[in-house]
Amino acid sequence: MDAQTCRDLIDEGRSAPTTRAPVYIRGSDDVIHETVRKTTSFHPSEETLARIHERLRTQKSALEMHFGLSLTDCEPPQFLRYEPGDFFVQHQDGNTEQLEFDHLRVRRISLIIFLNDHAVEPTEHCYSGGALNFYDKDDMPPDGPAPFPLFGETGLLVAFAAETMHEVARVTSGERFTIISWFR
């Protein structure tokens, strides 16, 4: 996504209605668990939602070719804002038999689009901390697996297998804006 589109989405996100982002935990009727996931969903206009959803759908054939999968469609995008102290613990997005929630079980590919840049030091319009950490399930040393961090860049789209273990590290300054979705 180009930088101007990303800036426009951030601007819309700052004035859009918000809710706490949900997380689904087996055996719990609650969907807000801020010891597991602490972030805010912002809800842009229906026009913005439809436009971004269509842009994501155009990636289907490239994702099918790259991952060697036959995909059906992508879920409507979610728009997230992580503020200082926000995070999401290690988790998988889907495609695993461990998940009891049908909408998670059918996910094959996870997508994240970064709307702004990461910076090591606090910088205007950037965020610090908040790395997207990936974990290798085959690399399990006694003291735990080492993360492979990915730091956001404006407009960067990252796609990975939904069963990949990953987390969002705690944001330490600024606001981290992303769009997420999943192909089935």
TAWOLIN-V618673 format. One record per pair of residues at least 6 apart in sequence whose ideal C-beta (glycine too) atoms are under 7 Angstrom apart, sorted by sequence separation. I is the first residue (numbers start at 1). J is the second residue. D is the distance in whole Angstrom. If there is no record, write none. Layout:
# TAWOLIN-V618673
i: [I | I]
j: [J | J]
d: [D | D]
This chain:
# TAWOLIN-V618673
i: [64 | 99 | 122 | 139 | 24 | 64 | 119 | 121 | 139 | 23 | 25 | 63 | 118 | 120 | 150 | 22 | 116 | 117 | 118 | 119 | 136 | 22 | 23 | 94 | 116 | 135 | 25 | 60 | 93 | 94 | 116 | 20 | 94 | 95 | 118 | 135 | 23 | 94 | 95 | 134 | 23 | 93 | 133 | 134 | 133 | 21 | 57 | 133 | 134 | 57 | 93 | 21 | 56 | 131 | 132 | 21 | 131 | 20 | 21 | 112 | 131 | 162 | 56 | 18 | 19 | 18 | 53 | 18 | 53 | 152 | 18 | 52 | 16 | 17 | 132 | 16 | 49 | 16 | 49 | 137 | 13 | 134 | 135 | 13 | 135 | 12 | 134 | 118 | 133 | 118 | 132 | 133 | 44 | 117 | 12 | 116 | 117 | 132 | 133 | 41 | 42 | 71 | 117 | 41 | 71 | 114 | 116 | 130 | 131 | 41 | 42 | 69 | 114 | 115 | 130 | 40 | 114 | 129 | 39 | 40 | 129 | 130 | 39 | 67 | 114 | 129 | 39 | 129 | 113 | 127 | 128 | 90 | 128 | 63 | 111 | 112 | 127 | 128 | 130 | 38 | 39 | 127 | 38 | 82 | 111 | 126 | 127 | 38 | 39 | 110 | 127 | 109 | 110 | 37 | 122 | 109 | 110 | 122 | 36 | 109 | 108 | 56 | 107 | 21 | 116 | 115 | 115 | 114 | 115 | 113 | 13 | 95 | 112 | 113 | 95 | 96 | 13 | 94 | 95 | 112 | 93 | 94 | 111 | 92 | 111 | 92 | 111 | 92 | 110 | 92 | 109 | 26 | 109 | 90 | 107 | 108 | 90 | 91 | 108 | 24 | 90 | 107 | 89 | 106 | 88 | 24 | 88 | 87 | 87 | 87 | 85 | 86 | 82 | 85 | 84 | 83 | 84 | 94 | 82 | 84 | 93 | 83 | 82 | 67 | 81 | 82 | 63 | 81 | 80 | 79 | 80 | 77 | 78 | 77 | 78 | 77 | 10 | 9 | 10 | 75 | 74 | 75 | 74 | 6 | 74 | 6 | 73 | 1 | 71 | 72 | 71 | 63 | 60 | 56 | 52 | 6 | 6 | 3 | 3 | 2 | 1 | 13 | 10]
j: [70 | 105 | 128 | 145 | 31 | 71 | 126 | 128 | 146 | 31 | 33 | 71 | 126 | 128 | 158 | 31 | 125 | 126 | 127 | 128 | 145 | 32 | 33 | 104 | 126 | 145 | 36 | 71 | 104 | 105 | 127 | 32 | 106 | 107 | 130 | 147 | 36 | 107 | 108 | 147 | 37 | 107 | 147 | 148 | 148 | 37 | 73 | 149 | 150 | 74 | 110 | 39 | 74 | 149 | 150 | 40 | 150 | 40 | 41 | 132 | 151 | 182 | 77 | 40 | 41 | 41 | 76 | 42 | 77 | 176 | 43 | 77 | 42 | 43 | 158 | 43 | 76 | 44 | 77 | 165 | 42 | 164 | 165 | 44 | 166 | 44 | 166 | 151 | 166 | 152 | 166 | 167 | 79 | 152 | 48 | 152 | 153 | 168 | 169 | 78 | 79 | 108 | 154 | 79 | 109 | 152 | 154 | 168 | 169 | 80 | 81 | 108 | 153 | 154 | 169 | 80 | 154 | 169 | 80 | 81 | 170 | 171 | 81 | 109 | 156 | 171 | 82 | 172 | 157 | 171 | 172 | 135 | 173 | 109 | 157 | 158 | 173 | 174 | 176 | 85 | 86 | 174 | 86 | 130 | 159 | 174 | 175 | 87 | 88 | 159 | 176 | 159 | 160 | 88 | 173 | 161 | 162 | 174 | 89 | 162 | 162 | 111 | 162 | 80 | 177 | 177 | 178 | 178 | 179 | 178 | 79 | 161 | 178 | 179 | 162 | 163 | 81 | 162 | 163 | 180 | 162 | 163 | 180 | 162 | 181 | 163 | 182 | 164 | 182 | 165 | 182 | 100 | 183 | 165 | 182 | 183 | 166 | 167 | 184 | 101 | 167 | 184 | 167 | 184 | 167 | 104 | 168 | 168 | 169 | 170 | 170 | 171 | 168 | 171 | 171 | 171 | 172 | 182 | 171 | 173 | 182 | 175 | 175 | 161 | 175 | 176 | 159 | 177 | 178 | 179 | 180 | 179 | 180 | 180 | 181 | 181 | 115 | 115 | 116 | 181 | 181 | 182 | 182 | 115 | 183 | 116 | 184 | 113 | 183 | 184 | 184 | 183 | 183 | 181 | 179 | 154 | 155 | 154 | 155 | 155 | 155 | 177 | 177]
d: [6 | 5 | 6 | 5 | 6 | 5 | 4 | 7 | 7 | 7 | 6 | 6 | 6 | 7 | 6 | 4 | 6 | 5 | 6 | 6 | 6 | 6 | 5 | 4 | 6 | 5 | 7 | 6 | 7 | 6 | 7 | 5 | 7 | 6 | 7 | 6 | 5 | 3 | 5 | 7 | 4 | 5 | 4 | 4 | 7 | 6 | 7 | 5 | 7 | 6 | 5 | 5 | 5 | 4 | 4 | 6 | 7 | 6 | 5 | 7 | 6 | 6 | 6 | 5 | 5 | 6 | 5 | 5 | 6 | 7 | 7 | 5 | 4 | 5 | 7 | 5 | 6 | 5 | 7 | 6 | 4 | 6 | 4 | 7 | 7 | 5 | 5 | 4 | 6 | 5 | 6 | 5 | 6 | 6 | 6 | 7 | 6 | 6 | 6 | 6 | 5 | 6 | 5 | 6 | 7 | 3 | 6 | 6 | 4 | 6 | 6 | 6 | 6 | 7 | 6 | 7 | 6 | 6 | 5 | 5 | 5 | 4 | 7 | 6 | 5 | 5 | 5 | 3 | 5 | 6 | 5 | 6 | 4 | 6 | 6 | 5 | 7 | 6 | 4 | 7 | 5 | 4 | 5 | 6 | 5 | 5 | 6 | 6 | 7 | 7 | 4 | 6 | 6 | 4 | 4 | 7 | 5 | 6 | 5 | 6 | 6 | 6 | 4 | 6 | 5 | 4 | 6 | 6 | 7 | 6 | 6 | 7 | 5 | 4 | 4 | 5 | 6 | 4 | 5 | 5 | 4 | 7 | 7 | 7 | 5 | 5 | 7 | 7 | 5 | 6 | 7 | 5 | 4 | 6 | 4 | 6 | 7 | 7 | 6 | 5 | 4 | 6 | 6 | 5 | 6 | 7 | 4 | 6 | 6 | 4 | 6 | 5 | 7 | 7 | 5 | 6 | 6 | 6 | 5 | 6 | 6 | 6 | 7 | 7 | 6 | 4 | 6 | 6 | 5 | 6 | 6 | 5 | 5 | 7 | 7 | 4 | 5 | 6 | 6 | 5 | 5 | 5 | 6 | 4 | 5 | 7 | 6 | 6 | 4 | 5 | 7 | 6 | 7 | 5 | 6 | 5 | 5 | 5 | 6 | 6 | 4 | 6 | 5]
